[in-house]
Amino acid sequence: NQNGFIKMRTTAYCCGTVTANGSAVHFGGCAAAPEHMGDIAIVYLPDGYYVGMFECNDLGGTEAIRTGKVLDIYFPTLYECKEYMRLVGTGKIYVKYIHGNG
C-alpha cells in the first residue's frame, strides 16, 4: 500500500447487460468489492503506465472480486478484453479508490 495504492490482480469482462447498481454495463465501469461500489478506481501498471479511471458499479461473479483481490474491468468486446489482458501481462496492477459521490 504505497501512496494509497493497493497492489492487486485485474481481469476483463464483456458480457452482461445490467450492473449490480442497476445501470447498463458500459466502458469505464468495473466490478469490485462491495465496499467500493460507487467509488472510482484509478489504475496503473507496475511500471507506472496509467491505465485509466473506472467506476465501481458492479460486484462480479467470483470470490476474488468480491473480497477485493481482483478488479474486473468491463470492455464492450472480447477483442478489447484480450487486448487489455495483453497490455497488463501478468495481470498485476496498482489501484487507488476515491469516493465517486460528490
N, C-alpha and C positions, 0 to 999 in steps of 0.2 A: 504494500500500500504506500506508494510514493506520490506525494502531492495530491492525495485524494484519489489516485488512480488504482484500480484493482486489476491484477493480472488474472485473466480467465480464458476460457475457450470460446470459440464462436462457430456457429453453423448458419446455414441459409435455408430458407423455405420459399416455396412458390405456390402453395396450394391453400385452399380455403377461401371463403368469401366474406366472413364476418369475424372480427376480433373479439377477444374476451370483454372489451369495454363496449361492444355493440356497434362499433364503426366498421365501415368496409375496409378490408385489407388494402394497403397501399404502400408504394415505395416510400421509405422514410419511417416505416413502422418496424417494430421488433417485438419479440416475445422475451420476457424477462421474469424474474422472481416477483411474486405478488406485491411485495413491499415497494417495488419500483414502478408500479402501474401509475401512469401519468407523468413520470419523470422523463427527462431527456438523457439518453446515453451518448456520451462523447467518446468516440472510438479511435484509437491509434494502434498501429502495429508496433512491435518491439523496437524496430529500427527508427521510430519517430514519425513514420509516414501517417498523415492524417487520413482516416477513412471517411469519417463523417459524423453527423449527429442524427440520432434515431429516436422517435417517440416510442416509449414503452407502453404499448396499447394492447398487448396480447400476453397470454400466460404460457403457451407452449404445451406440448404433449409429453414431455419427458421429465423425469425426476431431476435430472441435471439442470434443466432450465428453471424449474420451479424452486430449486434450492439455491439458485444464484451462481452455479458453476459454469453455466453456458449462456451466452446471449445469442438468440436466434433471429437473424435479420431477414426481413421479407424482401423478395425481388419478384417482379412481375413474370419472369420466365425462368425455366430450368437452365437455359443457357447463361443467364445473368447470375444464377446461383453458382453454377460451375465456375464462372469467371471470378466471382468473389472468392470462392474457396481456393482457386488457383493463386489469387493475389495474396491471401493470408497464409498460404502454405501449411504450416503445422497447425493452424487454427488458433494460435495464441494471440491474444490482443490485450490492450490496456483500456479499461473503461472507467469513466468518471460519470457519476449520475448527478444531475442537477434537477431541482424541482421545476416542473414544467407549468405549474399553476401560478400565474402572476409573476 
